[in-house]
Amino acid sequence: MPTDNRGNQYNVTSHGNNSQGNHYCSRDYGSSASNSNSYHYSNSNGSYYYSNSNGSTYYNNGQGSATYTAPSSGGSGGKK
C-alpha cells in the first residue's frame, strides 16, 4: 500500500489523464481520516488543486498565486 509524504497509507481509487492533458488522482485513506476520499488534479495550464486527507485544501493557479484552506475540524481529527 502506498504512503503519502506524511507517512499515511492510502489506496488509489481512480486516476488518469483526459484529452486536454489534465491529470487527476483519487485516494481512499480509510474511515479514520477527516477526509477519507481525498483527491488532487493538475491541469495543462500549470494549475493544480489538492483536497487533503486532513480536510485542508490547496489551490495553485500556476501563475504565482496560491490559496491554502486549513482543516475545519480545529486540528485534532484525522491524520495530518
C-alpha positions in Angstrom: 0.0 0.0 0.0 1.5 3.4 -1.0 2.1 6.2 1.6 1.9 10.0 1.1 4.6 12.5 2.2 3.2 12.5 5.7 3.5 8.7 6.0 -0.2 8.0 5.8 -1.3 4.9 3.8 -3.9 5.1 1.1 -5.5 3.2 -1.8 -5.8 4.8 -5.2 -9.4 4.6 -6.2 -9.1 6.2 -9.6 -6.6 8.1 -11.7 -5.9 9.2 -15.2 -5.5 11.9 -17.8 -8.1 13.4 -20.1 -7.7 14.5 -23.7 -6.8 18.1 -22.6 -3.7 16.8 -20.7 -5.3 17.2 -17.3 -4.4 14.7 -14.6 -6.5 13.5 -11.6 -6.0 11.0 -8.8 -8.5 10.0 -6.1 -7.3 8.4 -2.8 -9.0 6.5 -0.1 -7.4 7.0 3.3 -10.0 4.9 5.2 -12.5 5.9 7.9 -10.0 7.3 10.4 -9.1 10.3 8.1 -11.0 13.6 8.3 -11.5 13.4 4.6 -11.2 9.7 3.6 -11.8 10.3 -0.1 -9.2 12.9 -1.0 -8.1 13.8 -4.5 -5.9 16.1 -6.5 -5.8 17.3 -10.0 -3.4 19.2 -12.2 -4.1 21.0 -15.4 -2.2 21.5 -18.6 -2.1 25.3 -17.8 0.0 24.6 -14.7 -2.7 25.0 -12.1 -3.4 22.3 -9.5 -5.7 21.5 -6.6 -5.4 19.2 -3.6 -8.2 18.1 -1.3 -6.1 16.5 1.5 -6.9 13.7 3.9 -6.9 16.0 6.9 -9.6 18.2 5.4 -7.4 21.0 4.2 -7.3 22.2 0.6 -4.6 23.8 -1.6 -5.0 25.5 -4.9 -2.2 27.0 -7.1 -3.3 28.8 -10.2 0.1 28.1 -11.9 0.8 31.8 -12.2 2.3 32.6 -8.8 -0.9 32.7 -6.7 -1.9 30.0 -4.2 -4.7 29.5 -1.6 -4.5 27.2 1.4 -7.6 26.4 3.5 -6.9 24.8 6.9 -8.9 21.9 8.1 -12.3 23.0 9.5 -12.2 20.4 12.4 -9.9 22.6 14.5 -6.9 20.3 14.1 -7.3 17.2 16.2 -9.3 14.9 14.0 -8.0 12.5 11.4 -4.5 12.1 10.1 -2.2 15.1 9.4 
